[in-house]
Amino acid sequence: MPLDLQEYIAGQIWLCGYPVKYFGMKFDARMTVIRLADGKLMLHSPCEIDDHLRRALAGLGEVAYIVAPGTFHYLHVASAQAVFPEAETFICPGIERKRPDMHFDWLLGDTAPATWAGQLDQVLVRGNRWIWEVAFFHRQTRTLILVDLIEKFTDSTPHVDWQLKLWWKVVFRMWNTPKPAPEYQLGWSDKKAARASLQRILQWDFERVILAHGDLVEADARQVVERAWQKPLAEA
Ligand SMILES: [Fe+2]
């Protein structure tokens, strides 16, 4: 079945859910497409770009930036680069060590590059042994964009197989309870650095959260995020 872009915020943000398999578990991930002020598009955590998607994106603008925002969110970068060879690729630090063969132009950090400064803010979340990501804040729509820093699997999340359900319910206790991905929960190694990063994100005035896995957060966003990060935010 072809993947479809869904317009999420008129003229500015589109989403595309796509299936993933991880340790034998099946669930969905989400690509976010952002149209910047000059009309150029950023593909954030891209899925595989097939012809159907290529045409849909072409109707929205020029894909100028490919962003791999987390150390577990880079798998389809090469596919996006093949379809959009002119686009610049930005990656979360750590991916270059996991995938030394991957071509990229820039490493993401705490400061937005000139290309989207003033429109998107970013924080590199430090302090974890297993997983890193760069969180983004889209100022105009007050949208926080994460990949694995919060997962929100609930009874209404589609396309979740029984294995994930079992692990998330019984082992990680994060069914109907948004929390960071298990790799985060098991890997906080520098609590002080982690807390400082998460606190910087909480300074942003967001009203909704786009996540890579599970339901979007569209109500009580700040409370949901603070509750999800309760542990890493707590004083050691
Ligand atoms: Fe993920």
Residues whose N, C-alpha, C, O or C-beta is under 5 A from the ligand:
A	BS01	LIG	F72 D148 A212
